[in-house]
Amino acid sequence: MFNYIITNIYNRKALYEKELHTSLEWIEGNATGKRIRSVLFYSFANKTNDLIHKTTAIIESIHNASIIHDDVIDNNNMRRSDSSYYKLFGAKRSILDGDFLLVKSIKKIFEIYKDDYIKRLFLRECEATAYGAIMEQTLNKSNYVNFNQYVRMASLKTGSLFKLSCFLGEFLSRPESSNSFKKAKEAAIFGICFGIIYQIQNDLNSYVHEKFENSEDYVQKNITFPIIVGNLDIKSFKNSSNQKEYELIKNMIDSKEFYKKSLELTKKYTEKIRIWPR
């Protein structure tokens, strides 16, 4: 079902163009990832139909476009335990094909939905995802980052498509009423919080390797969750790169103090989250 729908995001002409067909084959092969956005969508939905299946597939397609772009930005050669799109096709093709997939996904939304409200939701969350990615790059170049900035970035870059999935799962599968809209908003807040936690977990996963060379965030000196919560000196962090420092950060993450502070900060900021207006 998913691969069939994603295939049909492309028009018939594109399927017979060799270069785009190669791209499509990679996307179909890598569309079997975690599909967490779809899981969340169906978790909030109380019914399924063809429109809902198409909507979840398009959200996954938009996510695939974003990770193609992410791998170019981060110089990632691996994705989901396999070669990334960037490694296979290079930066130029990745950027162009990611753009193509994103535009075709949005076009599909405009074809299947007549409701301007749904269209605006998709456009807004795609914009928010892109803005969050820009914000992440800005934070990585900064010499000072506070937790509030980090949460804002994570809620946009990672949380936006989770938010969209949760909201639409609830909104599209229930009769329209003021109560159903309220429940959909609550689902959206859950999606944002889930996205923040998901980003935090990704950041921590960069510090589970035996050798510092295998940690993308450490080698690239990305200002991530453990660096902010641990209140490390960012200038010193950026100017050094060795196994000893990496081990010190790993040990800090494993400490009870770090765990306690992480819970306190995360709870404090997620409790403040509201989505209307953004």
C-alpha positions in Angstrom: 0.0 0.0 0.0 2.7 2.5 1.0 5.0 1.9 -1.9 2.1 1.9 -4.4 0.9 5.3 -3.1 4.4 6.8 -3.0 5.0 5.5 -6.5 1.8 7.4 -7.6 3.1 10.6 -6.2 5.2 10.7 -9.4 3.4 11.2 -12.6 3.4 8.6 -15.4 6.0 10.5 -17.5 8.4 10.6 -14.6 8.2 6.8 -14.1 9.6 6.3 -17.6 12.5 8.7 -17.3 15.6 6.8 -16.3 17.1 9.2 -13.8 13.8 9.7 -11.9 13.0 6.0 -12.0 16.4 5.3 -10.3 15.4 7.8 -7.6 12.0 6.2 -7.2 13.6 2.8 -6.7 15.7 4.1 -3.8 12.8 5.9 -2.2 10.6 2.7 -2.4 13.4 0.6 -0.9 14.0 3.1 2.0 10.3 3.8 2.6 10.4 0.7 4.9 11.9 2.7 7.8 10.3 3.0 11.2 7.3 4.9 9.8 6.8 6.4 13.2 4.7 9.2 11.8 2.3 6.7 10.3 2.2 4.7 13.6 1.2 7.9 15.4 -1.3 8.9 12.8 -3.1 5.5 13.1 -2.8 5.6 16.9 -5.1 8.7 17.0 -7.4 7.6 14.2 -10.5 5.6 15.0 -11.1 4.6 11.4 -9.2 4.0 8.2 -10.0 4.7 4.5 -8.3 5.3 1.3 -7.9 9.0 1.9 -6.2 8.4 5.3 -3.9 5.8 3.8 -2.9 8.3 1.1 -2.4 11.1 3.6 0.0 9.0 5.8 2.0 7.9 2.8 2.4 11.5 1.6 3.6 12.5 5.1 6.2 9.7 4.9 7.2 10.9 1.4 7.7 14.4 2.7 9.8 13.0 5.5 11.9 11.0 3.0 12.5 14.3 1.1 13.8 15.9 4.3 16.2 13.1 5.1 17.6 13.2 1.6 18.4 16.8 2.2 19.6 16.2 5.8 22.2 13.7 4.6 23.7 16.3 2.2 23.9 18.8 5.0 25.5 16.3 7.4 27.6 14.5 4.9 26.0 11.2 5.9 27.1 8.2 3.9 24.7 5.8 5.8 21.0 5.9 6.2 19.0 3.1 7.9 22.0 0.7 7.8 22.5 1.2 4.1 24.1 3.7 1.7 22.5 7.1 1.8 21.0 8.8 -1.2 23.8 11.3 -0.9 26.5 8.6 -1.1 24.8 7.0 -4.1 24.0 10.0 -6.2 26.0 12.9 -4.8 25.0 16.3 -3.4 23.6 17.9 -6.5 21.3 15.0 -7.4 20.2 14.7 -3.8 19.2 18.3 -3.5 17.3 18.3 -6.8 15.6 15.0 -6.2 14.7 15.9 -2.7 13.1 19.1 -4.0 11.3 17.1 -6.7 9.9 14.6 -4.2 8.8 17.4 -1.8 7.0 19.4 -4.6 5.3 16.3 -6.0 4.1 15.3 -2.4 2.6 18.8 -1.9 1.0 18.7 -5.3 -0.6 15.3 -4.4 -2.1 16.9 -1.2 -3.6 19.7 -3.3 -5.1 17.1 -5.7 -6.7 14.9 -3.1 -7.9 17.6 -0.7 -10.4 20.4 -1.6 -10.4 21.8 1.9 -8.0 24.8 2.1 -7.5 24.2 5.8 -5.8 20.9 5.2 -3.7 22.4 2.5 -2.6 25.2 4.7 -1.7 22.7 7.5 0.7 20.8 5.2 2.3 24.0 3.9 2.8 25.4 7.4 4.4 22.2 8.8 6.6 21.8 5.8 7.7 25.4 6.3 8.2 24.8 10.0 10.4 21.7 9.3 12.6 23.7 7.0 12.8 26.6 9.4 13.8 24.2 12.2 16.6 22.8 10.1 17.9 26.3 9.4 17.7 27.1 13.1 19.7 24.0 13.9 22.5 25.1 11.6 22.5 28.5 13.2 22.7 27.0 16.7 25.6 24.8 15.7 27.6 27.9 14.7 26.8 29.7 17.9 29.0 30.0 21.0 26.1 30.1 23.3 22.9 28.1 23.1 20.2 27.8 25.8 17.8 25.0 26.3 14.8 27.1 25.2 16.4 27.7 21.8 17.1 23.9 21.5 13.5 23.0 22.4 12.2 25.5 19.8 14.5 24.0 17.1 13.5 20.4 18.0 9.8 21.3 18.1 10.0 22.7 14.5 12.6 20.5 12.8 11.6 17.1 14.3 8.3 17.8 15.9 6.4 19.4 13.0 5.6 16.2 11.0 4.9 14.3 14.2 2.5 17.1 15.1 0.8 17.0 11.7 0.5 13.2 11.8 -1.1 13.2 15.3 -3.4 16.1 14.5 -4.7 14.7 11.2 -5.1 11.2 12.6 -7.5 12.6 15.2 -9.1 15.3 13.0 -9.8 13.3 9.8 -11.3 10.2 11.4 -13.9 11.8 13.7 -17.1 13.8 13.0 -16.5 17.6 13.0 -17.3 19.3 16.3 -15.8 21.7 18.7 -14.8 18.8 20.9 -13.2 16.8 18.1 -11.1 19.9 17.2 -10.0 20.2 20.8 -9.0 16.5 20.9 -7.0 17.1 17.6 -5.2 20.0 19.2 -4.3 17.9 22.2 -3.0 15.2 19.8 -0.9 17.8 18.0 0.7 18.9 21.3 1.5 15.2 22.0 3.2 15.1 18.5 5.4 18.1 19.3 6.5 16.7 22.6 7.1 13.3 21.0 9.3 15.1 18.4 11.3 16.9 21.1 12.0 13.6 22.9 12.8 11.9 19.7 15.4 14.6 18.8 16.9 14.3 22.3 17.2 10.5 21.9 18.9 10.9 18.6 21.4 13.4 20.1 22.2 11.0 22.9 22.7 8.1 20.5 25.7 10.0 19.1 27.5 9.3 22.3 27.1 5.5 22.5 30.0 4.6 20.2 33.3 3.2 21.4 35.4 5.5 19.2 34.8 9.2 18.9 35.4 9.1 15.1 32.1 7.2 14.8 30.1 10.0 16.5 28.8 12.3 13.8 27.7 15.0 16.3 31.0 14.9 18.2 33.2 15.0 15.1 31.2 17.8 13.5 30.9 19.6 16.8 27.2 19.9 16.7 25.6 21.7 19.7 23.2 19.0 20.8 21.2 18.1 23.9 24.1 16.7 26.0 26.3 19.7 25.3 23.6 22.1 26.3 22.3 20.2 29.4 25.9 19.5 30.5 26.6 23.2 30.3 29.8 22.6 28.5 32.0 25.4 27.3 31.1 25.5 23.7 34.3 27.2 22.5 36.4 24.6 24.2 34.2 21.8 22.9 34.6 23.1 19.3 38.3 23.4 19.5 39.1 19.9 20.7 38.5 16.5 19.3 39.9 13.4 21.1 38.9 10.1 22.7 39.4 11.4 26.2 37.0 14.3 25.9 34.5 12.0 24.2 34.7 9.6 27.1 34.2 12.4 29.6 30.9 13.4 27.8 29.8 9.8 27.7 30.4 9.5 31.4 28.5 12.7 32.1 25.5 11.4 30.2 25.5 8.3 32.3 25.5 10.2 35.6 22.5 10.5 37.8 22.9 14.3 37.9 22.6 14.5 34.1 19.5 12.3 34.1 17.8 14.4 36.8 18.6 17.7 35.1 17.4 16.3 31.7 14.0 15.3 33.2 13.6 18.7 35.0 14.4 20.7 31.9 12.4 18.6 29.5 9.3 18.7 31.7 9.6 22.4 32.3 9.7 23.3 28.6 7.2 20.7 27.2 4.6 21.8 29.8 4.6 25.2 28.2 4.0 24.1 24.6 1.1 25.5 22.8 0.3 25.2 19.1 -2.3 27.9 18.4 -1.0 30.2 17.3 2.5 28.9 16.5 
